[in-house]
Amino acid sequence: MNPTIQLLQEHRSIRKYTDQAVSDEMIETIVQTGMAAATSSNLQATTVVRVRQPATRAAIATLAGGQTHVSTAGAFLVWCADLHRSALACDIGGEKLEAGMTEHFIIATVDVALAAQNAVAAAESLGLGICYIGGIRNDPQKVADLLKLPDQVYPVFGLCLGWPAQDPERKPRLPLSVTLKEEAYDATGDQQAIDGYDEKLKTYYRNRTQGKVNRTWSEDMARLLGKESRPHMRTFLAGRGFTMR
């Protein structure tokens, strides 16, 4: 196993950080590395907002469900899907942005995810820990207002970066037999494999929490997907010009 593969396979979410600062130069290198990721048709639809002001970070931490590491991390970035800049490019090129296309929304969102994951790999290679913050979508309008995001831009997720003050065990993933298929989607054996994974994850949670958490992946998924999840997102996105047609 080469060092790159080992680094990627050792990823953990870090939620406790030391007081050591993360330099501007390091953040710039990390974000620049993110922007080197693949981008569909060279759209480059990613904009990153670094949030420094303690009051703004505290407000976002509250909006994200009380995730205090948003405030305590050495750096906090909000990764945005940005078609506002693309609209400007269309104007320069003599056309108008055809707003509201679902395909454009997908391209922009995928661009952000690819860029952020590149940046995460760069950050972890430098010894930093990271934690994605999807909780900023609990109230994306307030986050957008705080960051003064224009139309055709929406916050996809936040990202905490800092020097780790914890060394958690790596969370096990589903067996490869469940996620890698040959030629066609064949779910034969998936339930049995998931049953085994449920027990493995239950052991992980028990060890990590000293017995306070005793649940399976299937129970987590039932809790997550067995109810509405942020139904406000459709209205929010439509209000920013992402009408999905």
Steps between C-alpha positions, in 0.01 A plus 500: 500500500650835399493806730216670309268201529593454866423868572159481330404177674590640842254792481310584820283794594675717760285715729754604764790727413802659666540876522775497238418731209463385142697743285355696211761345274387152598133580438584651161697190404218272613233692309718530191548123509124464523456712191730263308231230520303388196228746396232424242554697177747718694202667671701557821180557695656498846540802726645470850427751775745497789320617813728664756273720711425323832144635508423367152654163578305480825179580313569229242589252775158564655319475166680171434346347811743613767814358342755686711797384290386751236615765748805321639665367183812675378316594180145477371408499132158504334497325163247647258361394163533812288320572173506876566852518360388286205221750430762776483704290258189449285450876490860551395455230235189666360236265645272486803517222757213255445406499868330217685637203305524186715807385309683823581411457867635144500821604325562784746427286806723216378776753424488618862518147641795406279690819586435465872617140508820596320550772762434256783763260368746789482415614854539151644832454319622806694394347832175693542170349605171585332127471553232567240202700628183414311307662783535841335205385287280501812437867423677573171328836454650639820841364402463658156404830663795488739739442210322740262467232232347629176232326295614185319726411795415263785700364795550126454690423822749642744846364576690521828878475482749498783776319682344189659455479875356148478587173330172317439475152354415491131131428443458174304335515159263264324659187352627547146267223381208734575640807323697353207289320238610318186329582169154561655339579833458169683385525862535126567668458836475869591265446794727240657802725449314795653401286798868429562588866456227600747667293770843639414375859518314433824829384654673813369238727658513316833879528515501865393237609753583266788171320449279810479410440132388154393346525154549363150544656159155379398349672804689818411366488144145437618527800731649717223295395197177386663383860537511830315846654483537877466189543284573874493790442260282487188338837574835650600671384180213621282524839669866522399428418136545122512145415385587152368343486155 
